[in-house]
C-alpha cells in the first residue's frame, strides 16, 4: 500500500458541525478530512476548529483548486498558503483531484475532466513532480466524477491513475462514488475499474451520496451512501484490504451523529468483508 497510516473511518470537517466540535472536541471521530482552501486565511473560526479537532484526531488536507491538469501555471501563492497550512495542521497526507479548473486565468470553480492521452499524462505527471518537490512529500490524487468524455481519450482512466502513480510516486484516493457515477454516465463497468487499480497505489477511499437525474447521475454528496456504492466499496475492500475511508456529506448536512453512523457502517462492512 501507499506509505500512509491507516486512520480508520472518518468524516469531512464541515461548518455545520463547527459549534459542536469546538465545544466537545472530536470524540467518536477516527479522523477528519479538511478542505484545504477553507483554511487558507489567517485566523478566524475555521482555523480555531481545525486546531481544536487536531488535538483529538488525525487530519488530512484535501484540496479542490491545485489545478493539476490545467495549462495555466500552478499558483505560487496557492502553494505558499498550502505550505503554511501543512506546517500548522501536520496532516497525515495531502490530496487533490485529477482535473483542471482554469484557462487563461479564468476559473470555472469546478472539477473538470481531462482527455486521457499520453500528452495529458506527461503534463500532469510533471506538475505532480513539481508540487511534491515543493512540498517535500508525495501527494494523493483523486478520480473525479465525469458527465462527458473526450473523443481524444486513448487511455482508460484507471490506467491513467496507475501510470501517474508509477511515474511520480503519488498515491491514489479512490472515490468509489465517483467511479459509480462516472460508470453510469459514460457506460463502463465500475467493478472492472476498481479491480484494475494497483493495490500498492491506494492511500484512501471516499464514499458519498449521489442524485439520480432523468438522463444522468449527479455527484451531489447529499444523503446517505446508496446501496450500489456500498456494494462497490465491498469490492474495494476485497481488492485493497484495510484503507483509510471517509464519508463525504456536503449538501443538506445532517447532525454529526448521522454522518458518524455512515462512517460506522463503512467500518462494519470492512470488518465483514475481511472476516
PyMOL commands that set and color helices and strands:
alter all, ss='L'
color gray80, all
select helices_A, chain A and resi 15-24+36-39+45-54+76-89+118-135+157-168+176-186+190-196+199-201+227-240+256-274
alter helices_A, ss='H'
color red, helices_A
select strands_A, chain A and resi 9-12+31-35+58-62+94-97+100-103+106-112+140-142+171-175+202-208+211-212+217-218+244-248
alter strands_A, ss='S'
color yellow, strands_A
deselect
rebuild
show_as cartoon
